[in-house]
Amino acid sequence: MQRLILLSATVLLAAICYITPVESQFCNSLDRYHSFVCPSGHAISNVYGYHDDGKEDRVYCYNCENTQGSGSSCYRTGYVNHYDCPVAVLCKPNHFFAGVRSVHSNDKEDRRFDFQCCSSGGKCTTNNCKLVGPVNDFDGYMSYRPNAGKVIVGAFSWHRSSKEDRQWWYQECELQDC
């Protein structure tokens, strides 16, 4: 049964990758450190994945899209959580998610997260923002893409030890010419 579920998850992720117009994509390996950064002037445009009950870890996949701005100025948040503790992160004004890295602990069966926030020349985020989520159930699939014209500027997540998984919400804001 577990093999059927993993096969279904693989087929679903392959289908999402195939139908999603992207310029970059990445999926982490279970129980491993991962680091992903979009090319300059790009924002994370899609977050999706699934939870593996055997490894008690989640596969996170990311896509990037061009923000149509010129160049970028970026900073890293540093790790924003401890194991088994909430994630609460918001980029500075006019910045958006353009990268993420995490480290997994087999002892805690959780991840610590560090985000890269970037600005894109000539583009500004507005106050037209919304918190979206939860975008996944514990032990379930995750699929989130910001609404048209919006970028991801923040995230909130909490870890449930009985499920050894995280549930996620994302803050999205409109991106427009300054």
N, C-alpha and C positions, 0 to 999 in steps of 0.2 A: 504494500500500500504506500509506504514512504517513497519507494522508487517511482511509483506512478505520480505522486504529488510532485517530486523533484523534476520528473520529466515534463509534467504539465507546466511547472514554473519556468523551465528552460524554454519550452515552446512559446509561452506567453512573452518572456523577455525578448526572444528572437523576433517575434512578431512586432513588438513595440519598437525595437531597434530598426526593423525594416521599414515600418510605415512612418517613422518620425524623421522629418527633414532636419538633419543636424550637421554641424561642422566638426564636432569632436564628440567622442563618447568614451566612457570608462566604467568598468565594474571592478569592485575590489574582490580579493580572494578571502574565503572564510578563515577566521582566526589569524589574519595577517594585518600588519600595518598597511595603511594605504594613503596615498597622496595624489590629488588630482587638481590641476589648475587649467582653466580655460586659456586660450590664446589671448593676447592683448586686445582690448576693445570688445571682448565677449563676456557674456554672463551665463551662469548656470541656468538652463532653460527647462530642465526636466529632471526629476528625481524619481527613481523607481527601484523596485527590488522585491526581495522575499526573505522570509526567515527560515533558517534551517534548524529544526528541532534537535537533530543529531549533534550538530556542532554548537548549538545554542549561540548562533551568530546570524547576522543579517547581511545579505549581499546588497550593497548600495550601488546603483548605477546613475551616472550623470551624463547629460548632454549639454552642449553650449550652443549659443546663437550669437551672431554679431549684433551689437547694440547700435551700429551705424554711427558711432562716435569716433573721434580721432584720438589714438593713443589711450593710455590709462595710467592712473596713479593708484597704487595698491598698498594695503597693509594687512598683516595677519593679526587675528584676535588673540592668539595664544590659546592654550587649552581652556575651554569655557566650563568644563564640568569635571567632577571627580567621578570615579566608578560608582554606579548605583544611585547617582544624584541627577537632578534635572539639568537640562541644557536650556539656557536662556541667553540669546545673543541677538543684537541688533546692530547693523552697520551704521557708521556715521552718516549724517545727511548727504545725499547725492552719491552714495556708494551702494553697491549691490554684491551679492554672492558671485564670486568668480573662481572659487576654489575651496576645497575641503580636504582635511587629512584626519585620520583617526588611528588610534592604537587600541588593540584588543587585549583583554586580560582573560585567560582561561580560568583563572581562579575566581574572578568576579563575574565572568560571562557577560561582560559589558564593554563598551568603548568610551574613550575620551575623544572629544572633537575639538578641532581647531579650524577656523574658517578664514578664507581670504576674501576681503572686501575691496572692491575696486570702483573707481569712478571712470567715466569715459568722456573725453573732451567734448564740450558742447551739449552734453546730456545732463538733465537734472531729474531727481525723483520729486514727486509732488506729495501733497498730503492726502491724495486719493489712495488710501491704503486699506488693506483688509487682512485679517488673520484668517487663514483657511485651514480647516482640519477638524478632527484628526484625519490625516490622509492615509492612515493604515489602522488595521486592527492588530492587536497582539497576535503574534504567530501567523500573520496573514500577509498578503501582497500589499505593496505600496506603489502608488502611482500618482504623481503630482506634476502638473504643468501650470505655471502662472497664466492667468487670463491674458488675452491679447493686449499688447501694449504695456504690460507690467513685468517687473523683475522681482526676484526674491531678495529681500533686504534683511530678513531675520528668521529665526527659528526658535521653537520651543519644543522640548521633548522631555518625557519622563520615563524612567525605567521601572518595570514591575518585576521584582525578583522571582515571583512565583512562575512567571512566563519566560524569564531571562530574555526580555525583548523591550524595545522602546516604541512608544507611540509618538507621532510627530505632527506638529502644526507649523505652517510657514506664513511669514508676513510678506505680503506682496504690495508693491507700490507702482503707480504709473511712472513711466519714464518718458520724458518729453524733451524737446529742444529747450535750451536755457534762453 
